[in-house]
Amino acid sequence: MPPPIPQLFYITHRDNLPSILEHGILSHQAILDKGLSFKAIYDSGIVSLRKDKRVPGAERSLWDFVPLDPSPGASRPPQQE
């Protein structure tokens, strides 16, 4: 059994906070369905590929899920001192 994940992080632009407080943290698809405006901080070319990436057994795409990170620094190389 994998170890529990003690916390999850959602990275967004601060201009999105009022919408998050009103509507919650939503998937890209839910944002589009609701017609909400947002300030993107991601590479749209990379993220748009998630729209067509199907999740096995879920009959949905990655676009239907909220991207959460268990450790925001884990995927980045350590900083040089």
Secondary structure, DSSP 8 states (H G I E B T S, - for coil): --------B----GGGHHHHHHH-S--HHHHHHHT------S-HHHHHGGGT-EETTTTEEGGGS---BS-TTTTS-----
